[in-house]
Amino acid sequence: MHPPPPLSATVALARDLVRRESVSPRDGGCQQILAARLQRAGFNCRSMPFGEVSNLWARHGDAQPLLVFAGHTDVVPAGPESWWRSPPFAGDIVDGALYGRGAADMKGGVAAMVVACEQFALRCPGHAGSIALLITSDEEDKAEDGTAKVVEALTAEGEKITWCVVGEPSCAATVGDTVKVGRRGSLGGRLTVDGKQGHVAYPQLADNPVHRVGPLIAALVGTEWDRGNGRFPPTAFQISNISGGTGAHNVIPGSVEVWFNFRYAPASPPQALKARLEKICREHLEKFSIHWESHGEPYQTPDGELLRALVDSVREVTALEPELSTVGGTSDGRFIAPTGAQVVEFGTVNATVHQVDEHALLSELDAATEVYARVLDKLLAAQK
């Protein structure tokens, strides 16, 4: 039998990272691996921990413009190991794919970014501008002590990010089919409705709040909040949790709590969504309370040097014309875009993220590396 072909630099690094159990907010030593190899390529690596979160800022060069690649080493829990075809942190390679928690989201993307950046720095040590990598271990959890805190600290120091590529798994079916040019905002709320607890056999002596929120939920779900605009789909409203009752079958609950979330387009500012929802609540309820939580504002990157460089690179590597999209959940791009930076997201396929048997094709990891390498060439090497 012929021995298997050697692994590419990206695949070897991705497998090494997957083998580190780094359930958020733990890093599992991933950033030490990244810093060691980036330092060998001439990067100045700086650890920026906040709380129990590990953050890495690695920079090559000290001039403007500054191109940043952003990603995270933390992953979501794997669930029962018995559900997986191979252990979730073994990093097994089967049928041309790397399996394991984080292979797609997003240790594979981190590996592709690091390899592209280190190879570019070694090949073009006197490149124009600067390259940096911002790596956190707090993207999958609270996202409070990761990119948000690093960007705040860097901004206070006078750092100015020109362009940022977030290496999240952006593609739907194959690498190159989608580039994210923005994200919807996320607005969450907890609606509490009080009633009066009682025996189910004597409903006239009680007040069941669950019965009263039923028509309200139907009204909220049936509301058209907007029709979207530009590259943004219509605002989406979803109920995520409903809780109430004592657990007994014969007790009318004294209160009910309904958790909900808006993923909203710029066409519907948060204050407008709050006002409309509260108006609908008043039409169905006499008394209620709502606790609001903002999880991120929407943003969209206009056409510019970064988007042109990325789309051209995708075409050259994959021969595909990528869809420019804003769908999906939040990402750490929401903390970088408000600084004025052009922010786009591009990475591997997202079909198995957060799932059992998460995986990334080896060919996808190498294709992403090549796209990142060409972006570097177009934005920095050509400016000499």
N, C-alpha and C positions, 0 to 999 in steps of 0.2 A: 504494500500500500504506500501511496505517496503521502508524505507528511503534509499537514494542513499549511496553507500559505501563512506567512507571518502577518500578525495583526498590524494595521496602520497605527500611527502614533495616537490618533484620536480614539480609536477603538480600545487600544491598550489602556489609555488614561481613563476613559469612560468606565471600563470594567473595574479598574482599581478604585474609582470613586464609588461605584455601585456596591462594592464589597465593604464599604464603610457604613455601618448602621447609624444613620444620621437623621432620626425622626425629629422633626421640628420641636424645639428650637436648637437641637444639638447639631453640631457640625461633624462630629466623629473623626476629626483629624483631616478632613478633606482639604481645608484651606491651607494646612501646612504643606501638603503635597503640592498644591498649586503654587504657593509662594516659593517653594524651593526651586521648582523648575523655571518660574518666571524670573527669579533672581539670577539664575544662570544665563538667562537671555538678556540681562541688563536692566530689568525692571527694578524700580525702587518700591519695595513692598512694605505696607504699613498695616498693622493690625489695629482695628478700631472697634473693640468690643463695647457693647452697651448692655448692661444687665447681664443676663446669661446668654446673650446672643453674640456669635462670632461674626465679624465683618472684615473683609479684606479689601484694601484699596491699593492697587498695583499700577504704577505709572512709568511710562517710558517716554522721556522727553520733557521739556519744560516750556514749550512754546504753544501758542494758539495756531490753528484751531485744535480743540481737544475732542477726540473720538473715544467714546466710552462703550465698552461691552458690559452689560449687566446681567447677572444671573444669581441663582441660589443653589446651595448645596444641601439644604434641608429637604426632607421628603415627608409625605403623609404616612401614617401607620400602614403596615403591610397586611394586617389581619392574620387569620390562622395560617400557619405555614403549610398545613396539610392541603390547603386549597390550591397551592401553587404547583406547577409542573416541576419546578426545581426551587430550592430555598430562595426567598426573595432577596437575600443579600449575598448570594453566592456568585452572582455575575456570570452565570453560565452562558455560553454561546451555542445556540442550537439553530440549525437550518438557516444560517446567515443572519441571525438576529441576536442581539444582546438582551438577555432577560434579567429582570430584577427591578425592585422598587427604585424609581428615579432614573431608569434607563432612558425614558422619554422626557420625564418632568422632574428635574431638567439637567441631570448630571451628564447626559449625552451632549446637550447643548453647551454646557460649561466646558466640557472637554474640547469640543469643536472650536469654541472661542479662544481658549487658552492656546491650543496648538496653532491656530491661525495667527494669533498675535505674537507668539514667541518666534515662529518661523519668519514672520515679516520683520520683526526687530533684529533678528540675526542676519537676515538678507539685506535689510536696508537700515543699518544703524543710524544713519544721518538723515532719516526721513523728515519731511516737513511736519510741523505741529507736534502733537503728542497723542499717545495711546494710553488708555487706562482700562482696568477691569475693576468693576465693583461687584463683589461677591458677598452675599449674606446668607445667614442660616435662619432667617425669620420671615420667609415669604409665605410658607404654608400655614403658619400659626397666626399670631396676632398682628404681625407686620408693624409692630410699634418700635422695636429697637434695632431694626435692620436698615434697609435702604433709606427710610424716612429720616432716621437719626444721622446716618452718614451724610446724606445730602445736606441736611441742616448744618452739620459741622463744617463741611467743605465750603458751603456758601458763606458761612461766617468768616472763613479764612480767605475769601476772595476768589475761590475756585469757580471757573465758568465752563460749564459743559456746552460744547457746540452741537455735537451730534451724539445720539445714544442708540445702540442696537440692543434691545432686550431679547435674549436668546430663548424665550419661552417656546414650547412646541406649538407653532402657529398653523401648521399645515393640516389639511383634512384627510387627504388620501395618499399624497406623495409629496416629497420635498419639492418645494417650488410652486405649489398650487395656490398658496395664500400668503400674503403679507398683511400684518395688522398695522393700520395707520392711526389707530386711536382705540379708545375703550369707552364703553358706556359708564355712567356714574352708578354708584350703588348706594341706595338709601334704605335703611331698615327701620322697622318699627315694631313695638309690642303694644297691642291694644288690650286693655284690661276692662272687663265688664263685670260689675258686681251684681249679684242677685240675692236670693235668700235661700239658704239651705233648708231642706225639709225631707220628709218621707215621700217616696214616689207614690204611695197610696193616697196621699193627701195633698195633691198639687195646688189646691186652692189656698193652702197655708204657706206655700213657698213661692219662689220666683226663679224660674230656671233660665239662667243667662245664656245657656247653650242654644235654647230655642230662639232667643232673640237675635243672636248673632248669625243664625243660619241665613235669613233673608239678606242681611247686610253683606255677608260673604258673597252671595250670589250677585248682588248689585256691584260689588267691587270687581269681581272677576269679569263681569260683563261690560265694564266701562272701557271705552277707547280713550286712552290717556293722551295720545298724539299719534301721528302717522309717520313719525321718523322724519329725517331730513338728510339730504346728501347721502353720505355713506353709512348713516346710522339707521338701524331698523327701528320700528315703533317701540316706545317704552313698554316694558313687560312688568306685570304685577303678578306675584306668586305668594301663596300662603306656604310657609315652611313648617310651622308647628302649631298645634292646638292642644291646650292642656286645661284640665278642670276636673273636679270631682275628687272623691275620697278613695276610689278604687272599689267601693262597695256597689252592688247592683241595685240597691234599694234606697239610695240617698241622692236627692237632687243636689247638684253642686251649688256652692255659694258664690262661685266666681268662675270665670273662664278667661284664659289668656290666649290671644291669637298673635303669632309672629308672622310678619310679612316682609317682603322685599320688593323694591322697585329697581330694575335695571333701566336707567333712563337716558334718553338722548338729550342733547343740548336744547332741543325744542321745548323741553319741559323742565324749567328750573326747579330745584328742590322745594323752594317756598311755595311754588304754584301747586306742586304735587301734594304737599302737606295740606294746603288750604282745600283742595278739591276732595281729598280723602276725608278730612274732618267734616266737611259739609255733608258728604254722603252718610257719615256716621250719625250726624245730628238728625238726619231724616229718618233714621231707623232706631235710634237709641235716645233715651233721656239723659242717661249719665254714663260716662266712659272716661278713660284716660289713655293717653298714648305717650310712650317713651320713644323718642326718635334717635337714631344713630346714623351718622354719615360714614360710609366706608370708602369713599373716594369720589372725586368729581370727574365728570367726563372730560376727555381731551381728544383732539384730532390734530395730527401733524400735516400741515399743508405741503403741497408739492415743493420740493427743494433739492439741494445737492444730495442729501442723505437718501431720500426716497428714490431719486433717479439712479444713484450709484447702486442701491440694493436691487432695484427692479432690473437694471441692466445686467447685474451680476447673476441674478436668478435666471434670466434668459440665456446667458452664455453657458451656464453650467448645466441647466436642466432642459433647455429648449422650450420652457413653458412660459406662458403669459400669466403672471400671478394675479389672483383676485385681490383687490385692495379692500380690506374688511375691518369692521370694528366689533364683530360679535365675540362672545365669550365672556368669561368672568373678569375680575379685576387682575391687574398685574402691578409690579413695582414701577412700571412706567408712569403711574399716576403721581408718584412722588418726584419724578425727574422732569416731566413736562412743564410743571409750573415755574421752573427756573428759566424758561425760555428756550430750552434745548429742543432741537428736532428729535423726536422719538419714534422709532418704528420697532416692530417685533417680528422676528423671523427665527424659525428653528425647525425641529423635526416634526414628524406626524403626531397628532394628539389623540389618535384613535384609542389608545390603551391607557392613557394617563389616569392615575388613581384607581386602576382596575387590578384584579388578580391577573398574573402573567403579563404585567406591563413589560413592553419590550420596544426596541428600536432596531430597525434593519441596519446592518453595518454599512451598507451602501448609502443609507440616509445620513449617517453620521459623517461619512467622508464627503458627501455632497455639500452638507452644511458648512463643513470646514472650508471647502473650496469657495463657496459663496462669500464667507466672511473674509477670506484672503483677498478676493477680488475687490471687495468693498474697501479694504485697507489700501490696495494699490490705487484705486480710483480717487480716493479722498486725500491720501497723504503722500504716496510715492510720486504722483503726477504733479505735485505742487512744488517740487524742487526748483 
